[in-house]
Amino acid sequence: MPFNPTRLTLARKRRGLTKTELAKRIGVDLRTITAYEAGEYPPHEDTLGGLSRQLQFPLGFFSGDDVEEPQPDAASFRALSRMTARQRDMALSQGALAVHLSRWLEERYELPPPALPDLSRESDAESAAAALRAAWGLGQLSIRNMIHLLEAKGVRVFSLSVEAREVDAFSMWRGDTPYVFLNTVKSAEHGRFDAAHELGHLVLHKHGSPQGRDAERQADAFASAFLMPRGSILANAPRFPTLQELIRLKKTWTTSVSAVNYRLHALGLLSDWHYRTLCIEMVKRKYHVSEPEGAARETSLVLSKLLLDLYQHHRISRTRIAEELHLSPGELDGLLFGLVISGLPGGRTGSPSAKSADLARVK
């Protein structure tokens, strides 16, 4: 198949390289890389081999249909102001590969259809969180597994492998399908909050830009209210909580101790002085670095079941999937939460009303 210049651009961005840097690595001038990516002419066979080695993408990746990269303004990034363009492009290009993988899976399986309401007209984030809990029949219960809940509601959830603290999570809509990407380097509690934060973007900002300080504040407020509903907080909060009591309370909702502290203060259950005192004590104990009495990390149930079915019934391994997508096994693993085919690791308990996703084979 003929060389596809858009795939070269995507591969370069995925590796965090500028055109100048890539040109130096393969021993050509900048104008040559620019011409390749503009589609003026294709690289010679030996040059294409050099591009493949430097970018760590198989030769077959550089031909085939376009793998469309999401536009920056279509995706939510929590720390966009601190993020470099290089980091943003690395994340967006991985998002494009995730969509590529998701469509490959959807050709073979019937995945849960999206069931996310548009809550952009809700008066505030607290009301939106309550409305979504009501729509999904969650009541005031703690959500056992955020990833399982999202997947049961048709959200495609993938892991994010960009080694930068500024890139912790992002979400986007591709047509009518919602996607969430979660960095797995954070604690389980922070990962759950990130998942709820991105859910907030998906239901609050589908028809507008999910970026900017106001949008981030809304998504944070949504996540806090969704994970720790007002009624549950009021039923469990002590009158004058100590730090040890906050650590006990956080296990009720599987959130970070700082998130519980913030939520109690936001609901008027902590004075400003009490809130700041607890914040200072948490910093002294370095709870912002290491979450006390941390929970088990959540992972994907849908991807686990798909990998297992592909291997057990069709002898399609992860290596075979990577070959069909023209990706390296490492690139594929970067989307799959480090799952292994021999079992269903991580988070076996389901979320309230989040039944195990029904996956029907269609091909």
C-alpha positions in Angstrom: 0.0 0.0 0.0 1.2 3.6 -0.7 2.9 5.7 2.0 0.5 7.8 4.1 2.1 11.0 5.2 -0.4 11.6 8.0 0.8 8.5 9.7 4.3 9.7 9.7 3.2 12.9 11.4 1.2 11.0 14.0 4.2 8.7 14.8 6.5 11.6 15.1 4.2 13.4 17.5 3.7 10.2 19.5 7.4 10.1 20.2 7.5 13.7 21.1 9.8 14.8 18.3 9.9 17.9 16.2 10.6 17.7 12.5 14.1 19.0 13.1 14.8 16.4 15.7 13.6 13.6 13.5 15.6 14.9 10.5 18.8 14.8 12.6 18.1 11.3 13.8 17.8 9.8 10.4 20.4 12.0 8.7 18.3 14.1 6.3 17.5 17.8 6.3 14.4 19.5 7.7 13.0 20.2 4.2 12.9 16.5 3.5 10.8 15.6 6.6 8.5 18.5 5.8 8.1 17.2 2.2 7.3 13.7 3.5 4.7 14.9 5.9 3.2 17.2 3.3 2.8 14.3 0.9 5.0 15.9 -1.8 6.9 12.6 -2.3 7.4 9.4 -0.2 10.6 8.4 1.5 12.9 5.9 -0.2 12.8 2.4 1.1 16.0 2.7 3.2 14.9 6.0 4.6 11.5 4.6 5.5 13.3 1.8 7.4 15.2 4.5 9.4 12.0 6.3 10.2 10.5 3.0 11.4 13.4 2.3 13.7 13.7 5.8 15.1 9.9 6.1 15.7 9.5 2.5 16.9 6.6 1.9 14.6 6.5 -1.1 12.2 6.9 -0.4 8.5 3.3 -1.3 7.9 2.1 1.5 10.1 3.2 4.1 7.5 0.6 3.0 4.9 -3.1 2.5 5.1 -6.0 4.7 5.9 -5.7 8.0 7.8 -5.6 7.7 11.6 -7.2 11.0 12.4 -5.6 12.9 15.4 -8.0 14.7 17.7 -7.8 18.5 17.6 -6.5 20.1 20.8 -9.7 22.1 21.4 -11.8 18.9 21.3 -10.0 17.2 24.3 -10.0 18.1 28.0 -6.6 18.6 29.7 -6.5 19.5 33.4 -3.2 21.2 33.3 -3.2 22.7 29.8 -1.5 25.9 30.9 1.5 23.9 32.3 1.6 21.4 29.5 4.0 21.8 26.6 2.8 21.4 23.0 5.0 18.4 22.8 3.3 16.7 25.8 -0.1 17.6 24.4 0.7 16.1 21.0 2.0 12.9 22.6 -1.2 12.5 24.4 -3.5 13.3 21.5 -1.6 11.0 19.2 -2.0 8.2 21.7 -5.7 9.1 21.7 -5.8 8.6 18.0 -4.2 5.2 18.3 -6.8 4.3 21.0 -9.6 5.1 18.6 -7.9 3.0 16.0 -7.8 0.1 18.4 -11.4 0.7 19.6 -12.7 0.5 16.1 -10.8 -2.7 15.4 -12.5 -4.2 18.5 -15.9 -2.9 17.5 -15.6 -4.6 14.2 -15.5 -7.9 16.2 -17.6 -7.2 19.3 -20.7 -5.4 20.2 -19.6 -3.1 23.0 -21.9 -1.3 25.4 -23.6 1.7 23.7 -23.0 5.2 25.1 -25.5 6.2 27.7 -24.3 9.6 28.8 -27.0 12.3 29.1 -26.3 15.9 28.1 -26.2 17.8 31.4 -24.9 21.1 30.1 -28.1 22.9 31.0 -27.9 21.9 34.7 -27.7 25.0 37.0 -24.4 23.9 38.6 -22.0 20.9 38.8 -23.5 19.7 42.1 -26.9 19.5 40.5 -25.5 17.7 37.4 -23.8 15.1 39.6 -27.0 14.5 41.5 -29.0 14.3 38.2 -26.6 11.7 36.7 -26.6 9.6 39.9 -30.4 9.6 39.7 -30.5 8.8 36.0 -28.1 5.8 36.6 -29.9 4.7 39.7 -26.9 5.1 42.0 -28.6 6.8 44.9 -26.2 7.7 47.6 -24.1 4.6 47.4 -20.3 4.6 47.1 -19.2 3.8 43.6 -17.1 0.6 43.9 -15.2 0.9 40.5 -15.3 4.1 38.4 -13.7 2.4 35.3 -16.3 -0.4 35.3 -19.1 2.1 35.7 -17.9 4.2 32.8 -17.5 1.2 30.6 -20.9 -0.1 31.4 -22.3 3.2 30.3 -20.5 3.0 26.9 -17.4 5.1 27.6 -14.2 3.7 26.0 -11.5 3.8 28.7 -7.8 3.4 28.0 -4.6 3.9 29.9 -2.4 6.8 29.0 1.4 6.4 28.8 2.9 9.9 28.7 5.7 10.3 31.3 4.7 13.8 32.5 2.8 14.8 35.6 1.0 17.5 33.6 -0.7 14.8 31.5 -2.7 12.9 34.1 -6.0 12.3 32.2 -8.1 13.6 29.3 -11.4 12.9 27.6 -13.0 13.5 24.3 -16.0 12.7 22.1 -15.4 11.1 18.7 -18.7 11.3 17.0 -21.2 9.8 19.4 -18.6 7.8 21.3 -17.0 9.1 24.5 -13.4 8.3 25.4 -11.5 8.7 28.7 -7.7 8.2 29.1 -6.2 7.7 32.5 -2.5 7.9 33.6 -1.7 4.9 35.8 1.2 6.5 37.7 -1.1 8.2 40.2 -2.7 6.6 43.3 -5.9 4.6 42.9 -7.8 7.3 44.7 -6.5 10.1 42.5 -7.2 7.9 39.4 -10.8 7.5 40.5 -11.1 11.3 40.9 -9.6 11.8 37.4 -12.1 9.4 36.0 -15.0 11.3 37.6 -13.5 14.6 36.5 -13.4 13.4 32.9 -17.0 12.1 33.2 -17.9 15.6 34.2 -16.4 17.0 31.1 -18.2 14.5 28.9 -21.6 15.3 30.3 -21.2 19.0 30.9 -19.1 20.1 27.9 -20.0 17.9 25.0 -21.2 20.8 22.8 -18.6 23.3 24.0 -14.8 23.6 24.5 -13.9 21.4 27.5 -11.0 23.7 28.4 -10.3 26.7 30.5 -10.4 27.4 34.2 -14.2 27.6 34.5 -14.6 24.2 32.8 -11.9 22.7 35.0 -13.6 24.0 38.2 -16.9 22.6 37.0 -15.4 19.2 36.3 -13.7 19.2 39.7 -16.9 20.1 41.5 -18.8 17.5 39.5 -16.2 14.8 40.4 -16.3 15.7 44.1 -20.1 15.6 44.2 -20.4 12.5 42.1 -18.0 10.4 44.2 -19.1 11.9 47.5 -22.8 12.7 47.3 -24.1 15.3 49.8 -26.5 12.9 51.5 -23.8 10.3 52.1 -21.4 13.0 53.4 -24.0 14.3 55.8 -24.8 10.8 57.1 -21.2 9.9 57.8 -19.3 13.1 58.7 -18.2 13.6 62.3 -18.8 17.0 64.0 -15.1 17.8 64.4 -13.0 15.4 62.3 -9.4 14.7 62.9 -7.0 13.7 60.3 -7.3 10.0 61.4 -11.0 10.2 61.0 -10.6 11.6 57.5 -8.4 8.6 56.7 -11.2 6.4 58.0 -13.9 8.3 56.0 -12.0 8.2 52.7 -12.5 4.5 52.6 -16.2 5.0 52.5 -16.0 6.6 49.1 -12.5 5.5 48.0 -11.2 9.0 47.5 -8.1 10.7 48.7 -7.9 12.1 52.2 -7.5 15.6 50.7 -10.6 15.2 48.6 -12.6 14.3 51.7 -11.3 17.3 53.5 -12.2 19.6 50.5 -15.7 18.1 50.2 -16.4 18.6 53.9 -15.3 22.2 53.7 -17.3 22.8 50.5 -20.4 21.6 52.2 -19.9 23.9 55.2 -19.0 21.1 57.6 -15.5 22.4 58.2 -14.6 26.0 59.1 -11.9 27.7 57.1 -9.5 27.4 60.0 -10.2 23.7 60.5 -9.8 23.0 56.8 -6.5 24.8 56.6 -5.2 23.1 59.7 -5.9 19.7 58.2 -4.3 20.7 54.9 -1.1 21.8 56.7 -1.0 18.5 58.6 -1.5 16.5 55.4 1.4 18.4 53.8 3.7 17.7 56.8 2.9 14.0 56.5 3.5 14.1 52.7 0.1 12.7 51.9 0.3 14.6 48.6 3.2 12.3 47.7 1.9 9.0 49.2 -1.8 8.4 49.9 -2.3 6.9 53.3 -3.8 3.4 53.4 -4.2 3.4 49.6 -6.8 1.4 47.8 -6.2 -1.2 45.0 -5.8 0.4 41.5 -8.8 0.0 39.2 -8.4 -1.2 35.7 -10.6 -2.0 32.7 -13.1 -4.9 32.8 -14.1 -4.6 29.1 -10.5 -4.8 27.8 -9.8 -7.8 30.1 -12.8 -9.7 28.8 -12.0 -8.9 25.2 -8.4 -9.9 25.5 -9.4 -13.2 27.2 -12.0 -14.0 24.6 -9.8 -13.2 21.7 -7.1 -15.5 23.0 -9.2 -18.4 24.4 -11.6 -18.7 21.5 -9.6 -17.3 18.5 -6.0 -17.7 19.6 -5.5 -14.0 18.9 -2.8 -12.8 21.3 -1.8 -9.2 22.1 1.1 -9.6 19.7 -1.3 -10.6 16.9 -3.5 -7.6 17.7 -0.4 -5.3 17.5 0.5 -6.9 14.2 -2.9 -6.3 12.7 -2.9 -2.7 13.8 0.7 -2.3 12.7 1.8 -1.2 16.2 4.6 -2.4 18.4 3.5 -4.6 21.4 4.8 -1.9 23.7 2.6 0.7 22.1 -0.5 -1.5 22.4 0.4 -2.3 26.1 0.4 1.4 26.8 -3.3 1.5 26.1 -4.3 -1.6 28.0 -3.5 -0.9 31.7 -0.8 -3.5 31.7 -3.4 -6.3 31.4 -2.4 -9.9 30.9 -4.4 -12.5 29.0 -4.3 -15.2 31.7 -6.9 -13.5 33.9 -9.1 -10.6 34.7 -6.7 -8.6 37.0 -7.8 -5.7 39.1 -11.2 -4.5 40.4 -13.4 -7.5 40.2 -16.2 -5.9 42.2 -18.7 -4.0 40.1 -20.1 -0.5 40.6 -23.6 0.1 41.7 -25.9 -0.6 38.8 -22.9 -1.2 36.6 -23.4 -4.8 35.5 -20.5 -6.6 33.8 -20.5 -5.3 30.3 -22.3 -7.6 27.8 -20.0 -8.2 24.9 -21.4 -10.0 21.9 -19.2 -11.3 19.2 -20.2 -9.8 15.8 -17.4 -11.1 13.6 
